[in-house]
Amino acid sequence: MNIISSLKKIKNSFTSSFWIANGMELFERLAYYGQATILSIFLRDHLKFNEIQAGQLSSIFGGLIYLLPIFAGALADKFGFKKSFSFAFGVLAIGYFLIGSTGMKYFSSLYSNFDLYWILTIILIFTAIGGSFIKPSVLGTVALSTTHETKSFGYAIYYWLVNTGAALGPLLAFFVRDIFGIEFVYLVSAISCALMFLTTRFFYKNPSGQLDNNSQELKTVVVNLFKVLGNLRFITFLLIFGIYWVLFWQFFIIIPFYVMDYISPDTPIELILSTGAWTIILFQIPVNRLTKNISTQKAIIIGFILATSAWLLWFFILPITKGINITGTNIPLSIIMIVLGIFIFSIGEQIQAPRFYEYVADLAPKGQAALFQGYAFLPIAIAWGFGGTFGGWIYQTFSTSKHEPQYIFLIIAGLGLLATILMLLYNKFIIKRS
């Protein structure tokens, strides 16, 4: 009875708009991560782009989907979350379908007379524009449909559902790719977003109330962007963190290529890449409790070190384990090592990620805390915008051309070491002096 009572209390603590918005976010993340785990393989092995082209296309989509929310948030405030959700899910449904259609035999004649690279570029930009409205609308709903007492728990529910979608999406993508074909993963993502479009139209209602700072005009957002860019101390911090996120996004570029080329093309890459999300779902609370007394600066450094350690593990261990199976099974030992590396990285992410927002708040000048928090996704956008192309280039250079893939892991580990050193120097010379 206690569990049932607790669940009822949780349910009654939030409005219907809160639950519907977060439920839609779960399905949007399911659609996003389902396709993200196979995007690089879809582009290279199915559409026959080279690694650099596949990386560039991934950069376009990933970079914009994390950069554009800065501007989309202002429009979502202006036109209302219901209209924003409708626009976002409508565009995402069409966009995901169009991406998948480029690899379907039924539509091959439609694209045969065009340069597929530029067709996909346009489709990916179109899809990213739609996706950029999701986070501002969900987070805005959470802000407006919670009280001071329930707000913290509301964001915890949001974060947990995001990672649930990130864990279930790759699982569903694996079964769809195995049964129907890789191109149909995008059809599932499109259907998921189409269902959320209908959910928005029939069930979602704009939450009552106004944001504390009221709706911002797009002009104000642009002015604020330059205001933030003028703060060199803050931008330096974001650029250093951008290096860290480059390591993360290589899970979706380099790791799929390596697994398909050097372990087995039949490997369930979607399930491997979902390790991080499952780790967060299962270990976020105990990790937070164990590290709650560690200072913010140390927590971030620990996160950077663990991220670097994952890539160093792969540099030293993967060449040794190549071709070796676990005793009594057909499971390659290399797969276990890759899963272990993602697990290590994810533990580090859980240690530093909550502290990142504390750090941003500390860096913000008086009266600009909300403004600076609005640009917290910039490092992810920077990393995707640079990391996809960079990952594709080094893979083609050291693996496809030179057949020495181990150096790829060393280079990425070097970036992690660089980020760690720069953050240590930043803490010592910039923060302390400030």
C-alpha positions as CSV (number, residue, x, y, z in Angstrom):
1,M,0.0,0.0,0.0
2,N,2.8,2.4,0.8
3,I,4.2,2.1,-2.7
4,I,0.8,2.6,-4.3
5,S,0.2,5.6,-2.1
6,S,3.6,7.1,-3.0
7,L,2.9,6.6,-6.7
8,K,-0.4,8.4,-6.3
9,K,1.2,11.2,-4.4
10,I,3.8,11.6,-7.1
11,K,1.1,11.6,-9.8
12,N,-1.1,14.1,-8.1
13,S,1.9,16.5,-7.4
14,F,2.0,17.5,-11.1
15,T,-0.5,18.6,-13.7
16,S,-1.6,16.6,-16.7
17,S,0.5,19.0,-19.0
18,F,3.6,18.0,-17.1
19,W,3.0,14.2,-17.6
20,I,2.0,14.6,-21.2
21,A,5.0,16.8,-22.1
22,N,7.5,14.4,-20.3
23,G,5.8,11.4,-21.9
24,M,6.3,13.0,-25.3
25,E,9.9,13.8,-24.5
26,L,10.4,10.1,-23.8
27,F,9.1,9.1,-27.2
28,E,11.1,11.9,-28.9
29,R,14.3,10.7,-27.3
30,L,13.4,7.1,-28.2
31,A,13.1,8.3,-31.9
32,Y,16.3,10.4,-31.7
33,Y,18.6,7.8,-30.1
34,G,17.1,5.0,-32.1
35,Q,18.3,6.6,-35.3
36,A,21.4,8.2,-33.8
37,T,23.0,4.8,-33.0
38,I,22.8,3.7,-36.6
39,L,23.2,7.0,-38.5
40,S,26.9,6.7,-39.3
41,I,26.5,3.0,-40.4
42,F,23.4,3.9,-42.4
43,L,25.3,6.7,-44.2
44,R,28.4,4.7,-44.9
45,D,27.4,1.1,-45.4
46,H,23.9,1.6,-46.8
47,L,24.1,4.9,-48.7
48,K,27.8,4.4,-49.5
49,F,29.2,7.7,-48.3
50,N,32.8,7.6,-47.1
51,E,33.7,8.2,-43.4
52,I,34.4,11.9,-43.8
53,Q,31.1,12.5,-45.6
54,A,29.2,10.5,-43.0
55,G,30.9,12.5,-40.3
56,Q,30.0,15.8,-41.9
57,L,26.3,14.9,-42.3
58,S,26.2,13.7,-38.7
59,S,27.8,17.0,-37.6
60,I,25.2,19.0,-39.5
61,F,22.3,17.3,-37.8
62,G,23.8,16.9,-34.3
63,G,25.3,20.4,-34.2
64,L,22.1,22.2,-35.2
65,I,19.7,20.2,-33.0
66,Y,21.7,21.4,-30.0
67,L,22.5,24.9,-31.2
68,L,19.1,26.0,-32.5
69,P,17.2,25.6,-29.2
70,I,18.8,28.8,-28.1
71,F,16.6,30.6,-30.7
72,A,13.7,28.1,-30.8
73,G,13.1,28.7,-27.1
74,A,12.2,32.4,-27.8
75,L,9.8,31.4,-30.5
76,A,8.3,28.7,-28.2
77,D,7.6,31.3,-25.5
78,K,6.1,33.6,-28.1
79,F,3.7,31.2,-29.9
80,G,3.0,28.8,-27.0
81,F,4.2,25.3,-26.3
82,K,1.3,23.6,-27.9
83,K,2.0,25.1,-31.3
84,S,5.7,24.5,-30.8
85,F,5.2,20.9,-30.0
86,S,2.9,20.5,-33.0
87,F,5.4,22.1,-35.3
88,A,8.3,20.1,-33.9
89,F,6.7,16.7,-34.0
90,G,5.2,17.3,-37.5
91,V,8.6,18.3,-38.9
92,L,10.4,15.5,-37.1
93,A,7.9,12.9,-38.4
94,I,8.4,14.1,-42.0
95,G,12.1,14.6,-41.6
96,Y,12.8,11.1,-40.2
97,F,10.7,9.5,-42.9
98,L,12.6,11.5,-45.6
99,I,16.0,10.4,-44.2
100,G,14.9,6.7,-44.2
101,S,13.4,7.1,-47.7
102,T,16.9,7.9,-49.2
103,G,17.8,4.3,-48.4
104,M,14.6,2.6,-49.5
105,K,14.4,0.9,-52.9
106,Y,10.9,2.1,-53.5
107,F,12.1,5.8,-53.5
108,S,15.5,5.1,-55.3
109,S,14.2,6.5,-58.6
110,L,13.1,9.7,-56.9
111,Y,16.7,10.5,-55.8
112,S,18.6,9.0,-58.7
113,N,18.9,12.3,-60.6
114,F,20.2,14.4,-57.6
115,D,23.3,14.6,-55.5
116,L,22.3,12.6,-52.5
117,Y,24.8,14.3,-50.2
118,W,23.1,17.7,-50.7
119,I,19.6,16.2,-50.6
120,L,20.4,14.7,-47.2
121,T,22.0,18.0,-46.0
122,I,18.7,19.8,-46.7
123,I,16.7,17.0,-45.1
124,L,18.9,16.9,-42.0
125,I,18.7,20.7,-41.6
126,F,15.0,20.6,-41.9
127,T,14.7,17.8,-39.3
128,A,17.0,19.6,-36.9
129,I,14.9,22.8,-37.1
130,G,11.9,20.8,-35.9
131,G,13.8,18.9,-33.2
132,S,15.2,22.2,-31.8
133,F,11.7,23.1,-30.4
134,I,11.4,20.1,-28.2
135,K,13.7,20.8,-25.3
136,P,12.6,24.4,-24.8
137,S,8.9,23.4,-24.9
138,V,9.4,20.4,-22.5
139,L,11.6,22.4,-20.0
140,G,9.2,25.3,-20.3
141,T,6.3,23.1,-19.4
142,V,8.1,21.7,-16.4
143,A,8.9,25.2,-15.2
144,L,5.3,26.4,-15.5
145,S,3.6,23.3,-14.2
146,T,5.6,22.7,-11.0
147,T,5.7,24.6,-7.7
148,H,8.8,25.6,-5.7
149,E,8.5,22.4,-3.7
150,T,8.0,20.1,-6.7
151,K,10.3,21.7,-9.3
152,S,13.5,19.8,-8.4
153,F,11.7,16.5,-8.4
154,G,10.0,17.5,-11.7
155,Y,13.4,18.0,-13.4
156,A,14.6,14.7,-12.0
157,I,11.6,12.9,-13.6
158,Y,12.4,14.7,-16.9
159,Y,16.1,13.6,-16.7
160,W,15.1,10.0,-15.9
161,L,12.6,9.8,-18.8
162,V,15.1,11.3,-21.2
163,N,17.6,8.5,-20.4
164,T,14.8,5.9,-20.5
165,G,14.1,7.0,-24.1
166,A,17.8,6.9,-24.8
167,A,18.0,3.3,-23.5
168,L,14.8,2.0,-25.2
169,G,15.4,3.7,-28.6
170,P,18.5,1.7,-29.5
171,L,16.9,-1.5,-28.3
172,L,13.9,-1.0,-30.6
173,A,16.3,0.1,-33.4
174,F,18.2,-3.2,-33.1
175,F,15.1,-5.3,-33.6
176,V,13.8,-3.2,-36.5
177,R,17.2,-3.3,-38.2
178,D,17.5,-7.0,-37.7
179,I,14.0,-7.9,-39.0
180,F,13.2,-5.2,-41.6
181,G,16.4,-3.4,-42.5
182,I,18.4,-0.4,-41.3
183,E,16.4,2.1,-43.3
184,F,13.2,1.2,-41.5
185,V,14.6,2.4,-38.2
186,Y,13.8,5.9,-39.5
187,L,10.3,4.9,-40.3
188,V,9.8,3.8,-36.7
189,S,11.2,7.2,-35.5
190,A,8.8,9.0,-37.9
191,I,5.8,7.0,-36.6
192,S,6.9,7.7,-33.0
193,C,6.9,11.5,-33.7
194,A,3.7,11.3,-35.7
195,L,1.9,9.8,-32.7
196,M,3.3,12.5,-30.5
197,F,2.0,15.1,-33.0
198,L,-1.5,13.6,-32.5
199,T,-1.0,13.5,-28.7
200,T,-0.2,17.2,-28.8
201,R,-3.2,18.1,-30.8
202,F,-5.7,16.1,-28.8
203,F,-4.4,16.0,-25.2
204,Y,-1.7,18.6,-24.5
205,K,-2.8,22.0,-23.1
206,N,-0.6,25.0,-22.5
207,P,0.3,25.3,-18.8
208,S,-1.2,28.4,-17.1
209,G,1.1,31.1,-15.9
210,Q,4.0,33.2,-17.3
211,L,7.7,32.6,-17.2
212,D,9.5,34.8,-14.7
213,N,11.3,36.7,-17.4
214,N,8.3,36.7,-19.8
215,S,8.6,35.8,-23.5
216,Q,11.8,37.1,-25.1
217,E,11.8,38.4,-28.7
218,L,14.2,36.8,-31.1
219,K,16.0,40.1,-31.3
220,T,16.6,39.9,-27.5
221,V,18.0,36.4,-27.8
222,V,20.5,37.5,-30.5
223,V,21.6,40.4,-28.3
224,N,22.0,38.1,-25.4
225,L,24.0,35.7,-27.5
226,F,26.6,38.4,-28.2
227,K,26.5,39.4,-24.6
228,V,27.5,35.8,-23.6
229,L,30.1,35.5,-26.4
230,G,31.7,38.7,-25.0
231,N,32.4,37.0,-21.7
232,L,35.8,35.4,-22.6
233,R,36.0,33.6,-19.2
234,F,32.7,31.8,-19.8
235,I,33.4,31.1,-23.5
236,T,36.8,29.6,-22.6
237,F,35.0,27.3,-20.2
238,L,32.5,26.2,-22.8
239,L,35.2,25.5,-25.4
240,I,37.1,23.3,-22.9
241,F,33.9,21.4,-22.2
242,G,33.3,21.2,-25.9
243,I,36.5,19.1,-26.2
244,Y,35.0,16.7,-23.6
245,W,31.8,16.3,-25.5
246,V,33.8,15.4,-28.7
247,L,34.9,12.3,-26.8
248,F,31.3,11.4,-26.1
249,W,29.9,11.9,-29.6
250,Q,32.6,9.6,-31.1
251,F,30.6,6.7,-29.6
252,F,28.2,7.4,-32.5
253,I,30.9,7.9,-35.2
254,I,34.0,5.9,-34.5
255,I,32.7,3.0,-32.4
256,P,30.1,1.8,-34.9
257,F,32.7,2.0,-37.7
258,Y,35.2,0.0,-35.6
259,V,32.8,-2.6,-34.5
260,M,31.5,-3.3,-38.0
261,D,34.9,-3.3,-39.6
262,Y,37.1,-5.1,-36.9
263,I,34.7,-7.2,-34.8
264,S,31.6,-8.3,-36.7
265,P,29.1,-6.6,-39.0
266,D,26.4,-8.6,-37.1
267,T,27.2,-7.0,-33.8
268,P,24.2,-5.4,-32.1
269,I,25.8,-1.9,-32.1
270,E,22.5,-0.3,-30.9
271,L,22.5,-2.4,-27.7
272,I,26.2,-1.6,-27.1
273,L,25.6,2.2,-27.4
274,S,22.7,2.1,-25.0
275,T,25.1,1.1,-22.2
276,G,25.5,4.7,-21.2
277,A,21.8,5.4,-20.9
278,W,21.2,2.2,-18.8
279,T,24.2,3.1,-16.6
280,I,22.7,6.5,-15.8
281,I,19.2,5.0,-15.1
282,L,20.7,2.5,-12.7
283,F,23.6,4.3,-11.1
284,Q,22.8,8.1,-11.1
285,I,21.4,8.2,-7.6
286,P,24.1,6.1,-5.8
287,V,26.9,8.0,-7.8
288,N,25.4,11.3,-6.7
289,R,25.3,10.3,-3.1
290,L,28.9,8.9,-3.1
291,T,30.3,12.1,-4.7
292,K,28.1,14.8,-3.0
293,N,31.0,16.0,-0.8
294,I,33.4,16.4,-3.7
295,S,33.9,20.0,-4.8
296,T,32.4,21.0,-8.2
297,Q,35.9,21.6,-9.7
298,K,37.2,18.2,-8.6
299,A,34.0,16.4,-9.8
300,I,34.5,17.8,-13.3
301,I,38.1,16.8,-13.4
302,I,37.2,13.3,-12.3
303,G,34.6,13.1,-15.1
304,F,37.2,14.2,-17.6
305,I,39.8,11.7,-16.3
306,L,37.3,8.8,-16.5
307,A,36.3,9.8,-20.0
308,T,40.0,9.8,-21.1
309,S,40.5,6.5,-19.4
310,A,37.8,4.8,-21.5
311,W,39.6,5.7,-24.7
312,L,43.0,4.7,-23.3
313,L,41.5,1.3,-22.3
314,W,40.5,0.7,-25.8
315,F,43.9,1.8,-27.2
316,F,45.7,-0.7,-25.0
317,I,43.2,-3.6,-24.8
318,L,41.3,-3.8,-28.1
319,P,44.3,-4.8,-30.3
320,I,45.1,-7.6,-27.7
321,T,41.5,-8.9,-27.6
322,K,40.9,-8.9,-31.3
323,G,39.7,-12.3,-32.5
324,I,39.4,-13.7,-28.9
325,N,36.0,-15.0,-27.7
326,I,34.9,-15.4,-24.0
327,T,35.6,-19.0,-23.0
328,G,32.7,-21.2,-23.9
329,T,30.8,-18.6,-25.9
330,N,30.8,-16.9,-29.3
331,I,30.9,-13.5,-27.7
332,P,34.0,-11.5,-28.7
333,L,36.0,-10.2,-25.8
334,S,36.4,-6.9,-27.6
335,I,32.7,-6.3,-27.3
336,I,32.9,-6.6,-23.5
337,M,35.8,-4.2,-23.5
338,I,33.9,-1.6,-25.5
339,V,30.9,-2.0,-23.1
340,L,33.3,-1.6,-20.2
341,G,34.7,1.6,-21.7
342,I,31.3,3.1,-22.2
343,F,30.4,2.2,-18.6
344,I,33.5,3.9,-17.3
345,F,32.8,7.0,-19.4
346,S,29.2,7.1,-18.2
347,I,30.1,6.9,-14.5
348,G,32.4,10.0,-15.1
349,E,29.5,11.7,-16.9
350,Q,27.2,11.2,-13.9
351,I,29.9,12.6,-11.6
352,Q,30.5,15.8,-13.6
353,A,27.2,16.5,-15.4
354,P,25.1,17.8,-12.4
355,R,28.1,19.9,-11.4
356,F,28.5,21.5,-14.8
357,Y,25.3,23.5,-14.2
358,E,26.6,24.6,-10.8
359,Y,29.8,25.7,-12.5
360,V,27.8,27.7,-15.1
361,A,25.8,29.4,-12.3
362,D,29.0,30.4,-10.5
363,L,30.5,31.8,-13.7
364,A,27.5,33.9,-14.5
365,P,27.7,37.6,-13.5
366,K,25.1,38.9,-11.0
367,G,21.7,39.0,-12.6
368,Q,22.6,36.9,-15.6
369,A,22.3,33.4,-14.2
370,A,19.3,32.4,-16.3
371,L,20.9,33.8,-19.4
372,F,24.0,31.8,-18.9
373,Q,22.1,28.6,-18.2
374,G,20.4,29.0,-21.5
375,Y,23.6,28.5,-23.3
376,A,24.7,25.4,-21.4
377,F,24.0,23.2,-24.5
378,L,26.6,25.2,-26.5
379,P,29.5,22.8,-25.7
380,I,27.4,19.8,-27.0
381,A,26.5,21.8,-30.2
382,I,30.2,22.7,-30.7
383,A,31.3,19.1,-30.1
384,W,28.8,17.7,-32.6
385,G,29.5,20.4,-35.1
386,F,33.2,19.6,-35.0
387,G,33.3,16.1,-33.8
388,G,31.4,14.3,-36.5
389,T,33.6,15.6,-39.3
390,F,36.7,15.1,-37.2
391,G,35.8,11.5,-36.2
392,G,35.1,10.6,-39.8
393,W,38.4,12.1,-41.0
394,I,40.6,10.4,-38.4
395,Y,38.8,7.0,-39.0
396,Q,39.4,7.3,-42.8
397,T,43.0,8.4,-42.3
398,F,44.1,5.7,-39.7
399,S,41.7,2.9,-40.4
400,T,40.5,2.9,-44.0
401,S,43.8,4.1,-45.4
402,K,46.5,3.0,-43.0
403,H,44.7,0.1,-41.3
404,E,46.0,1.2,-37.9
405,P,42.8,1.9,-36.0
406,Q,44.4,1.7,-32.6
407,Y,45.9,5.2,-33.1
408,I,42.3,6.6,-33.4
409,F,41.7,5.7,-29.8
410,L,45.0,7.3,-28.8
411,I,44.1,10.5,-30.6
412,I,40.7,10.8,-28.9
413,A,42.3,10.0,-25.5
414,G,44.8,12.8,-26.3
415,L,41.9,15.2,-26.7
416,G,40.6,14.0,-23.3
417,L,44.0,14.6,-21.7
418,L,44.1,18.1,-23.3
419,A,40.7,18.9,-22.0
420,T,41.7,17.8,-18.5
421,I,44.9,19.8,-18.5
422,L,43.1,22.9,-19.8
423,M,40.4,22.6,-17.1
424,L,43.1,22.3,-14.4
425,L,44.8,25.4,-15.7
426,Y,41.5,27.2,-16.0
427,N,40.7,26.4,-12.4
428,K,44.1,27.5,-11.2
429,F,44.7,30.7,-13.1
430,I,41.3,32.0,-14.2
431,I,38.8,31.0,-11.6
432,K,41.0,31.6,-8.6
433,R,42.1,35.0,-9.9
434,S,38.5,35.9,-10.5
